Amino acid sequence: MHRAVVLWGCWVAVLVAVVVTALRVMLEQRGRRRQHVQRADEWRRRRRQAVETPDRPKDGCSADAQAAHETFSSSTRPVHVVVVLGSGGHTTEMLALLRGDHGLWGLPADAPPVDVSFVYAATDRRTPTWRQRFAEALPPSWRVLGWHAIPRAREVGQNWLSTVFTSVAALLASWRLLLWWWWRSQTPWLGRQRPPACSFPAVIICNGPGTCIPLCAAAWMMRVLRRIGNGGGALCPTTDRPRLVFVETVARVQHLSVSGRCLYGCADRVIVQWAPLARRYPLCEFYGRLV
């Protein structure tokens, strides 16, 4: 009886620690996101002044240049960016966001090269055929590390009871993928043919497909476990990354999508493309139309 009480007490203590740490992480993220929203408002104000006063030098930043500068300017080694692709319209929008000529990233001239990994659903047969399009659309300094398929959390029309099991399988696959990236960034490759070296992902960017939910959840859980482990030696070996950047699809005007509502509380950046969404959700950044 005494042993059972002690065991239950340990489980309750662990659960309380996880909940408290998760709340702390969410509160810290909300504070940073409020700063990003203020910067977005300032950016739009400067753009309006530049349009109203043509003789003033215009702000040459692209839609999310602030995020790009914060992420890349302080790094001297290639930065690893993970891009989550959906099927159909989500992939088309992501292709437009990542274009090197007028895409999402307004990188400084001295920015280090970027390593990009693409993640898509294992049952998606269309997205892998777009590899050449993405290779041609990316900026010259971007290097494609690989394409990774993970199980889909829920198929269209799938029974909600079976969704629990497929979601757990997708979450475990996402954990395995993140740990594999960490292992490649820390451990020398012992095989004869070594894949391209990479660092642990610094950014996970997604625009709404359901495939992004398990991957973002695994990344956020890693952040919580590292905070509990006070350095991550025992519970989680990674740093306080990757940052989660969610760009809402242009098709959403009044309400966030299901993926957007799921990531609204835990993502580092939530960017919307319509003013009504920014007014309804105060922690969303609005830079105008991105695609």
Phi, psi and omega in degrees: 000315180296319179296321179295321178296316179297318180296315178296322177298321177296316179297319179295320179296318178296317180297317179296319179298318179295315181296314181297316179295320178298319178295321178297316179298317180295320178294320177296319179295322179297321178296317178293323181292327175298322176296320179295322178297319177297321177294322177295319177297318178295322179296317178294324179296318178294323179294320177296319178295323179293324179287319181288335180239088186297334183284348177282146176295131183280150177287118185272007182289145174279187191301321183231044181296329180298316179295321179295316180296318180296324185279321191254335188290333182269005183249144178249350179251163180304136181265134183265119179245131177254126181247123180263125183251146173256212177232142178077238187296325179298317179293321178297317178294320179296323176299320178291325180292327186266001181301142182287340185274316182218036187273200187290324189267121172256081189281145174292162184295329182266018181290143178289165177295160184241131172260127184240135174240137181255136179238134180215169181286143183294332180271001180276116181264347185272318186301317180300338179284353180265011184301316181294323179297316179292322179298324179281333184275336184291153175301157183299331183277000181267136178241129179278119180276323181171171178242130186233132179255133175236156180299146177282135182294322180207128175279160179295126180081007181288147177297138184292332179293315178288342179297329179301315183288319179291329177292320177296319178297320178293322179295318178295320177295324178292319175301315181297320180293317178295318178293327177293319175297318178297317180298319178294330180278347184246325190255131175300140181285128185267348182282173181284321179254105183272133176289166180302131180294148180209160174267173176292143184306134176266331184218137167245117182246133181214162183226027170126341182294148181298341179297336184285338186296309179297321181293316178294323178296318178296319178295320180291323176295324176299320180295318179294317180295323178295320179295323178293319182286357177053056182123344171080010184298318185260323188267321184209127187273359188266171175275187182279053179220171001275159173283142181257117180242117180248123177250112182293143180296151182292344180286346181265117185248318186254326185226151175290153175289174178299317178297320179296320178292325178292323184265358183299325183271346185237347180285150177283325178223131173236114185247127179246163186244007178225142182297321178303324177294319180295325178287325182284324182243102189292343181265013177264142177266142182229118179244007186097190179289131179257339180232000000 
